[in-house]
Amino acid sequence: MLAQADGPITNIGGINLGGRTLTFDNLANGSTVGFLVDGAISNGNIIKSSSGIVQLLGNNSFTNATV
């Protein structure tokens, strides 16, 4: 799964990855938050590529791999 953006994307609520890996390819510049996830991420792994900002908020108990 690939989430790619050149502007802000906000997800409110949980994300169940179903055993897959979610890659955030954040193309936003500087201090702009390209992706904001407010909710639990479960059942998979996450990868952040590029130099943009991914912000995880809320009560999150994510324990799998983060690259």
N, C-alpha and C positions, 0 to 999 in steps of 0.2 A: 504494500500500500504506500502511495506517495502523496503527500500533501505539499503542494507547491503554490507559492503566491508571490506577487510583487506588491501587495498591499495587505493590510491587517485582516486576519481571519480569527473569529472568536467562536469557541465551542463551549457551551454551558451545558453541563450534564456529563454523565459517564461515557467512556469509550471502551467497549469490549472488543479487543483486537482479535478474538477467536483463534489465538495461537499464532497470529501473523506478526510481522514487524512493520511499524509505521515509521516512515522516514519524513522528517520535516525538512524541506529544502527551502529555507527562508531567504528570499532575495531582497528583503527590506534593507535599507541603508541606515547606518549610524545607530542612534539610540531608539529607533522605531521598533515597537513590538510587532513582529510579523504574524505570530501565532500566539493566541492566549487560550489555554485550556483550563477551565474551571470545573473540575470534576475528577472522579477516579478514572485512572487508566488501568485496565486489567487484562489478563490473559494474553500477553505478548510482550514485545520489546519495542523500544523507541530509539531512533537514531536522529540526531540533528546534524544536518550538513550545511555548509556555507557559514558565513560569519554573522548572519542576522540573529535576532533575539527570539527565543521561544520562552514563554512565561507559563509556568504551571502554578495554579492557585488552588485554594480550597484544601479540604482535609483529604490528602492523597496518601495512600498506603502502597504506592507502586514499589515493587521489590525486584522486578526483572532487570535485564541488562539495559543500560543507557550508554550509548556511544556518542 
